[in-house]
């Protein structure tokens, strides 16, 4: 049995989540995928996957071997791309994880332009407001907000997000408009539960930061949920500008304390550190970095919306 074919089947089974899905994408049968995985397990002398009737997960050996297989297959793909049209044309499947706030607003258009450039590419975008395990869940890259702790992941910084404090006109009529940062303590502040500083809104810059402790009866790990609650007049939110831009323009939300400079939210692309990025991933990373930079310049100019 060909070892590279078996490795391809194993990697696809991990990334697609099942033998059936892997078989469908490779044009093989599910029993053949199983044979390939068992062939590798026999060579390695240990189990790669723990499978039940509904789920599958990587063993410690499987996780380490999956990372190495991806590296080997990526190197092979890059070597084959040295000749012919493949030299400049990425192809294949790219699995991406991103938060809902970005994945339902600006990211689809950015990915669409990437697909326009590379018609042989397919993208599987999964939206999660929690941090995924890239290797165990088979993602090529993830977009993450907030501070990233030290990890085994390779990181590429994106242009940080500008945060806006705002509320519905109805809420401000009933509760008054905060005049100072300290006034936020007396208001219903709808906090982003997935923040690295829950219960604290930060203002200033890297040199000097002011923390304001906020209180509210509603918090969520979804920026969209907080936006909808704010539109219902439930309180004040501090969310990325792109998420509330249309609401501010239409008057459904009103900026609060516009002179206060909120701390920008760091954003980054993360990927496995020990895997050589194939052309499809390298092109995507460069594309998204450029898109975020351009989006920041558009917002600053105030001339065009995304």
Backbone torsions as a table, in degrees:
resi	resn	phi	psi	omega
1	UNK	NA	135.5	-178.1
2	UNK	-70.4	126.1	-175.5
3	UNK	-68.9	-37.0	179.5
4	UNK	-66.0	-39.8	176.1
5	UNK	-61.4	-41.8	179.5
6	UNK	-65.1	-40.8	179.1
7	UNK	-64.7	-39.9	178.2
8	UNK	-62.1	-43.2	178.9
9	UNK	-63.2	-42.8	-179.9
10	UNK	-62.6	-48.1	-179.8
11	UNK	-61.6	-43.5	-179.2
12	UNK	-66.6	-35.3	177.3
13	UNK	-64.1	-39.9	178.1
14	UNK	-66.1	-46.2	-173.4
15	UNK	-75.7	-28.9	-179.7
16	UNK	-91.6	-16.6	174.5
17	UNK	93.5	-5.5	179.8
18	UNK	-163.7	159.8	176.2
19	UNK	-66.7	-36.8	-178.6
20	UNK	-63.4	-47.1	-179.7
21	UNK	-65.7	-39.0	178.4
22	UNK	-63.8	-42.7	179.5
23	UNK	-61.8	-42.6	-179.4
24	UNK	-61.4	-43.6	-176.4
25	UNK	-72.8	-26.4	-177.6
26	UNK	-98.9	-5.1	-178.8
27	UNK	73.3	29.2	178.7
28	UNK	-116.8	179.5	174.1
29	UNK	-94.9	154.9	178.2
30	UNK	-60.7	-41.0	176.3
31	UNK	-59.5	-33.8	178.4
32	UNK	-67.5	-39.8	175.2
33	UNK	-58.7	-44.4	177.9
34	UNK	-60.9	-40.2	177.3
35	UNK	-61.8	-41.7	179.2
36	UNK	-62.1	-44.5	-179.1
37	UNK	-65.6	-42.3	179.2
38	UNK	-66.0	-33.8	175.7
39	UNK	-60.8	-44.6	178.9
40	UNK	-66.8	-41.7	-179.9
41	UNK	-62.2	-38.3	178.6
42	UNK	-65.5	-39.4	178.3
43	UNK	-66.9	-38.0	-175.4
44	UNK	-86.6	-19.9	179.9
45	UNK	75.9	30.2	179.5
46	UNK	-167.1	165.8	-178.7
47	UNK	-81.3	140.9	176.9
48	UNK	-98.8	-33.1	-175.6
49	UNK	-131.3	144.9	169.1
50	UNK	-107.1	117.4	-174.4
51	UNK	-118.2	138.0	169.4
52	UNK	-118.9	-174.4	-179.8
53	UNK	-67.4	-21.3	-175.8
54	UNK	-119.2	-24.5	-174.2
55	UNK	-134.1	165.2	170.9
56	UNK	-143.5	148.5	179.0
57	UNK	-145.0	155.5	-179.1
58	UNK	-81.4	140.8	167.9
59	UNK	-78.4	174.3	176.4
60	UNK	-60.6	-42.2	176.8
61	UNK	-64.0	-42.9	-179.5
62	UNK	-61.6	-39.2	-180.0
63	UNK	-64.8	-44.5	179.6
64	UNK	-67.1	-41.7	-178.4
65	UNK	-69.9	-36.5	177.3
66	UNK	-59.3	-44.5	179.7
67	UNK	-61.3	-43.5	179.9
68	UNK	-67.6	-39.8	178.6
69	UNK	-61.1	-43.1	179.0
70	UNK	-60.5	-41.1	179.1
71	UNK	-62.6	-46.4	-178.6
72	UNK	-63.5	-46.2	-178.9
73	UNK	-67.4	-34.7	177.2
74	UNK	-67.1	-41.2	177.6
75	UNK	-62.2	-40.9	179.1
76	UNK	-63.9	-43.0	178.9
77	UNK	-61.7	-40.5	-179.2
78	UNK	-69.9	-37.5	178.1
79	UNK	-63.2	-41.3	179.6
80	UNK	-70.2	-21.0	-179.5
81	UNK	-81.1	0.6	-178.8
82	UNK	-74.6	-11.7	179.9
83	UNK	-129.2	157.3	175.7
84	UNK	69.8	-162.5	-176.6
85	UNK	-66.9	-23.5	-178.0
86	UNK	-62.5	-17.8	-177.1
87	UNK	-58.5	-29.0	-177.3
88	UNK	-126.0	1.5	-174.4
89	UNK	-118.5	101.3	173.7
90	UNK	-64.5	150.3	178.1
91	UNK	-149.3	157.6	177.9
92	UNK	119.1	-165.3	-177.9
93	UNK	-106.1	135.4	176.4
94	UNK	-122.0	120.8	-179.8
95	UNK	-101.5	124.1	-171.8
96	UNK	-124.6	137.6	172.3
97	UNK	-112.9	137.4	-179.3
98	UNK	-151.1	156.0	175.8
99	UNK	-70.4	154.7	-178.9
100	UNK	-58.9	-39.4	-174.2
101	UNK	-59.6	-37.1	178.2
102	UNK	-87.2	-40.2	-174.9
103	UNK	-68.6	-17.7	178.5
104	UNK	-109.3	9.0	179.9
105	UNK	-127.5	-86.0	-171.7
106	UNK	-89.1	-25.4	-171.9
107	UNK	-67.3	-41.5	-178.8
108	UNK	-55.6	-39.7	178.7
109	UNK	-66.6	-37.9	178.5
110	UNK	-64.5	-43.5	177.8
111	UNK	-66.2	-37.5	177.7
112	UNK	-58.5	-40.6	178.9
113	UNK	-69.4	-33.6	174.8
114	UNK	-63.5	-44.2	179.2
115	UNK	-66.7	-32.6	175.8
116	UNK	-62.7	-38.6	-179.2
117	UNK	-72.2	-34.0	-174.2
118	UNK	-127.4	83.8	-173.4
119	UNK	-66.1	-14.5	178.3
120	UNK	-89.1	5.3	179.9
121	UNK	-96.9	147.8	172.2
122	UNK	-125.5	137.1	-178.7
123	UNK	-118.5	132.4	173.6
124	UNK	-111.4	103.9	-176.7
125	UNK	-99.4	122.1	176.9
126	UNK	-116.7	130.6	-177.1
127	UNK	-100.6	126.6	179.6
128	UNK	-144.4	138.7	175.1
129	UNK	-99.1	13.3	172.4
130	UNK	-120.4	162.0	-178.8
131	UNK	-79.6	124.6	-177.6
132	UNK	-89.9	158.7	171.5
133	UNK	-88.5	103.7	-173.1
134	UNK	-55.6	-46.4	-174.1
135	UNK	-72.8	-49.6	-176.8
136	UNK	-63.5	-32.9	-176.4
137	UNK	-99.8	2.6	171.0
138	UNK	75.3	30.5	178.0
139	UNK	-92.7	143.2	174.9
140	UNK	-80.2	-36.7	-174.9
141	UNK	-156.9	151.7	176.8
142	UNK	-133.6	146.8	172.0
143	UNK	-102.2	124.8	-176.3
144	UNK	-129.6	143.8	177.7
145	UNK	-106.8	164.0	179.5
146	UNK	82.5	178.8	-179.9
147	UNK	-70.1	136.7	-179.7
148	UNK	-102.1	117.4	178.5
149	UNK	-66.6	161.6	176.9
150	UNK	-56.2	136.5	-178.3
151	UNK	-156.4	-177.9	178.0
152	UNK	-87.5	11.5	-175.7
153	UNK	-93.8	145.5	171.0
154	UNK	-82.5	139.9	-175.4
155	UNK	-125.1	143.0	171.4
156	UNK	-128.8	117.7	-175.7
157	UNK	-70.9	140.4	172.5
158	UNK	-106.4	164.7	174.8
159	UNK	-59.6	127.6	-176.8
160	UNK	-65.0	159.3	-178.7
161	UNK	-87.7	138.3	172.7
162	UNK	-86.0	128.0	-178.8
163	UNK	-99.4	144.6	-178.4
164	UNK	-124.8	135.1	174.0
165	UNK	-94.1	128.5	-177.6
166	UNK	-156.5	166.0	179.0
167	UNK	-156.4	164.7	177.8
168	UNK	-74.0	146.8	177.7
169	UNK	-54.6	-37.4	-179.4
170	UNK	-62.5	-42.5	178.5
171	UNK	-62.3	-44.0	-177.6
172	UNK	-67.4	-32.2	176.1
173	UNK	-66.4	-37.9	-176.7
174	UNK	-80.5	-30.7	-171.9
175	UNK	-118.2	-4.9	-179.5
176	UNK	88.3	161.7	-178.3
177	UNK	-100.4	123.4	177.3
178	UNK	-59.8	133.6	179.1
179	UNK	-100.6	-24.0	-179.7
180	UNK	-135.3	161.7	178.6
181	UNK	-57.7	-38.0	-178.6
182	UNK	-62.3	-25.7	-179.4
183	UNK	-66.0	-20.8	-179.8
184	UNK	-62.3	-26.5	-178.6
185	UNK	-62.9	-23.9	-178.1
186	UNK	-94.8	6.5	-176.2
187	UNK	-113.6	163.0	171.8
188	UNK	-78.3	103.2	179.4
189	UNK	-104.3	118.9	-175.9
190	UNK	-86.2	106.4	-167.5
191	UNK	-91.3	146.7	176.6
192	UNK	-84.4	107.3	-171.1
193	UNK	-66.5	-23.5	-178.6
194	UNK	-87.6	6.1	179.4
195	UNK	-65.8	153.2	175.0
196	UNK	-74.5	-12.1	177.9
197	UNK	-130.3	65.1	-178.0
198	UNK	-60.6	138.0	179.9
199	UNK	81.3	0.4	179.6
200	UNK	-133.6	124.7	173.6
201	UNK	-100.2	131.9	-173.2
202	UNK	-107.7	140.0	-179.6
203	UNK	-132.9	155.5	-179.7
204	UNK	109.8	-149.1	-179.8
205	UNK	-137.7	-168.6	-176.3
206	UNK	-64.3	-27.8	-177.3
207	UNK	-82.0	-35.8	-178.7
208	UNK	-142.8	121.4	-177.2
209	UNK	-121.9	135.7	174.2
210	UNK	-111.1	124.8	177.3
211	UNK	-99.2	132.3	175.0
212	UNK	-117.8	119.5	177.4
213	UNK	-77.8	126.4	-176.5
214	UNK	-115.1	153.9	-179.3
215	UNK	-129.4	137.0	176.3
216	UNK	-160.2	153.2	-178.0
217	UNK	-87.3	-2.9	178.7
218	UNK	-132.3	129.3	171.8
219	UNK	-138.6	158.0	-177.3
220	UNK	-156.0	154.2	173.8
221	UNK	-88.4	8.2	179.7
222	UNK	-116.2	118.9	175.6
223	UNK	-62.4	-34.7	178.9
224	UNK	-64.8	-40.5	178.7
225	UNK	-62.8	-41.6	178.9
226	UNK	-66.3	-39.1	177.8
227	UNK	-60.3	-46.2	-180.0
228	UNK	-63.1	-39.3	177.9
229	UNK	-64.7	-39.9	178.0
230	UNK	-64.3	-40.4	178.0
231	UNK	-62.2	-27.8	177.2
232	UNK	-81.7	0.7	179.0
233	UNK	81.5	24.6	-176.0
234	UNK	-85.1	-14.8	179.8
235	UNK	162.1	-167.3	-177.4
236	UNK	-101.7	139.1	178.2
237	UNK	-121.9	158.2	170.3
238	UNK	-128.3	103.2	-172.2
239	UNK	-134.6	164.1	179.4
240	UNK	-56.5	143.3	-176.5
241	UNK	-56.9	-40.2	-176.9
242	UNK	-65.9	-24.1	-177.6
243	UNK	-75.3	-30.2	-175.3
244	UNK	-115.5	6.8	-174.9
245	UNK	-56.4	-49.4	-177.8
246	UNK	-66.7	-36.9	178.9
247	UNK	-65.6	-38.9	177.9
248	UNK	-66.6	-42.4	-179.0
249	UNK	-65.5	-33.4	-178.5
250	UNK	-87.3	-6.6	-179.4
251	UNK	82.7	5.3	177.7
252	UNK	-70.9	-28.5	172.1
253	UNK	-126.6	152.4	-178.4
254	UNK	-124.3	133.3	178.8
255	UNK	-65.6	138.2	179.3
256	UNK	-116.3	137.9	-179.7
257	UNK	50.1	53.2	-175.4
258	UNK	-62.7	-21.4	180.0
259	UNK	-79.1	-16.1	179.1
260	UNK	-76.9	132.0	-178.9
261	UNK	-96.3	105.2	178.6
262	UNK	-74.9	150.2	176.1
263	UNK	-62.8	135.7	176.7
264	UNK	-71.9	149.8	-178.8
265	UNK	-94.6	118.6	178.9
266	UNK	-61.4	145.9	175.8
267	UNK	-133.2	145.2	178.3
268	UNK	-151.3	154.8	168.3
269	UNK	-95.2	133.6	178.4
270	UNK	-126.3	147.0	179.8
271	UNK	-151.9	166.6	-178.4
272	UNK	-60.4	132.8	-174.4
273	UNK	-76.1	-27.6	-173.8
274	UNK	-100.5	17.3	177.0
275	UNK	-115.5	128.1	177.2
276	UNK	-68.8	119.6	-176.1
277	UNK	-66.2	127.0	176.8
278	UNK	-70.9	167.8	-178.7
279	UNK	-54.8	-40.1	-178.3
280	UNK	-60.6	-38.0	180.0
281	UNK	-76.5	-41.4	-179.7
282	UNK	-62.1	-43.1	178.1
283	UNK	-65.6	-39.9	-179.4
284	UNK	-64.6	-44.8	-179.7
285	UNK	-59.4	-48.6	179.8
286	UNK	-62.5	-37.4	179.5
287	UNK	-64.1	-48.4	-176.9
288	UNK	-68.9	-37.5	175.8
289	UNK	-58.8	-45.2	178.4
290	UNK	-65.6	-38.5	179.4
291	UNK	-63.6	-44.1	-179.8
292	UNK	-65.7	-38.3	178.2
293	UNK	-64.8	-43.4	178.8
294	UNK	-65.0	-40.2	179.1
295	UNK	-61.8	-38.9	178.9
296	UNK	-63.8	-41.2	-180.0
297	UNK	-67.0	-36.1	178.6
298	UNK	-65.6	-43.5	179.8
299	UNK	-62.9	-41.5	179.9
300	UNK	-64.1	-39.3	-177.7
301	UNK	-72.8	-29.4	-179.7
302	UNK	69.6	19.7	-174.9
303	UNK	-98.2	-28.0	-174.2
304	UNK	-138.9	147.1	172.9
305	UNK	-100.7	154.4	-178.3
306	UNK	-71.1	NA	NA
